Amino acid sequence: MESTEITTLAVENLSQLIELLAKFEQKDINIIPFEGRWTVGKVAQHMVMANRGFVDVMNGPVKETERAADEMEPKIKGDFLNFDIKMTTPAFIRPEAKYYDKEELISALKNIRESVNNAATTLDMTKTCTAFELPLYGYLTRLEAVSFIAYHTQRHIHQLKNIYNNIIE
């Protein structure tokens, strides 16, 4: 996928996540929707933590890429858009059990959306980010990092829609 296409998808998905989060009442943000599941606030905080981390990685040290810059994009897409599998969240992006403020989460996500768009439109997307090696994927290019943001966000939009449709409505 081209850099502009994946950037547009990431920005659109972040916008959709923000709009969906805004639909929830503050009183519903910290309620456990299903036994053993995260609250809406925890899902949103997880997105803040993961996406902010990717922005930092994209803006961190890089090296020349020795493969196609979008080589991992189909795997990332296939993994994150397979809603039949349950994934385990790494501890470093697992949100703590606490009270979450909807407006603070929305503000943080808006800042991340702007940062993703800025990085994707000003940086060389073909470079490999070396600040962090992802389990199963290795070091991602900036282009692949944006695709990770796009599809990971899309996965959690799906999760929040299920919560909204089954609990709120």
N, C-alpha and C positions, 0 to 999 in steps of 0.2 A: 504494500500500500504506500502511496506517495506521502511525503511529509505533511503537505497541506491537508490531505484527506484525513489522516489520522489525528492531526492537530484539531481540525474542525470537529471530528467525532469526540475527542476528549473534552473539548470546551463545551460542546452540546450536551454531553453526558453529565458533566459537572453542573451545567445549568439546570438540567432536568432533575438531578439529585437535590439541588438547592430548592427548586420549585416544589418538589415532593415533600421535602422536609418542612417547608413553610406551610404546607397543608395541615400538618399535625398541630394540635393545640399543645401549649407548654405542658399542661397536666398529663398528656399522653406520652411525652418524651421519655420519661423515666419508669414507665410501667412495663413489666416483663410480659410480652404478648403471648408467649407459649412457654411451657415448662422447659427449662434448659436452654432457652434462646436469649439473645441479647435484646436489650431495650433499644428503642429508636435512637436514643442518645448515644448508646455504646456503638451502634452501627455507624452513626455519623462521626463520632470521635475516631473510630477505626479508619474511616476514610480520610479524615484530617491527618492522622498520624502517617498512614501509608503514602498518601499523595504528597504531603509536605516532604517526606523522606525522598520521594522520587525527584521532586524539584531540587532538593539539595544535591542529590546524586548527579542530576543533569548539569548542575552548575559547578560541580566539583572537577577533580582531575580526569583527564581523558587521554586516550592514545589513539593512534591510527587503527582502523578496523581492518582485519585480515579476512573478512568474509562479507557476504551481502549484508548491508546495514539493516535489512528488514527480515533476515533469516528466521528469527524466533517469533515473528509476529503471528504466523498461522498457529503455532503451538500455544502461544499466549491466548489468542482468541478462542481456540478450541477448548482449552482448559477452563477458562473463566466463563465461557458461555454455555458450558455443559452444566445445566441446572440439576441434573440427576445425581451429581456427586456432591458430597459434603466435604468441604475443605477444612483443614486445621490452620488456625491463625498462629503465626509465630509469636512468641511471647513479647518481642520488642514492639509489636504493633497491636497488641491485645489491650483494649481500653479497660481502665480500672472501673470497679463498681463504685459509682458516685453519682451525685446529682449533676445533670447536664443542662445547661441553659441553651435553649433553641436558638436565640439570636446570636449568641457567641459562636455556636457551631456554624450557622449560616454565614456570619462574617468571616470566619476562618476559611470556609470553603470558597467564598467569593475571592479572597486574597490568593488562594491556591489556584483558582481558575485563571486569574490574571497572571500569576507567575508562570503557569504552564504555557499559556499563550505567548508570553514574553520570551521565555526560554526557547520555545519551538520556532519562533519567528526571527530570533536574533542569533542563535547558536548553530554551529555545524552539526546537523542531526546524524551525520554518518559516523561521527566519532564514538568510540567505545568508552563508556564510563567505568572508571576503575576504583571508585570510592567504596563500592559494595558489590559483592558477588551473591546473586540470588540462588538459593537452593533450587535445583532442577533446571535452571535456566543459565546460570553462569553470569558473566559480565554482559550487560545489555548495552546496546548503542542508545544514543539519545532518542532515536526514532522508536526503538523497541520500548524504551522507558515510557514514552508518551502512549504507545499502544497498550502497555500494561495499565496505565492510568485509565485509559478509555474503557477497556474491557473489565477491569476490576470494578470500576465505578458502575458499569452497566450491570454487573452481577449483583451489586448491592442495591441498585435501583429496583431490580427484580425482587429482592428480599423485602425492601421497604414497601413496595406495592402490595406484596402478600400480607404484610402486617396491616397496612391501611385497609385493604379490602376485607380482611377477615376479622379485624378487631374494631376499627373505627366506624366503618359504614354499617 
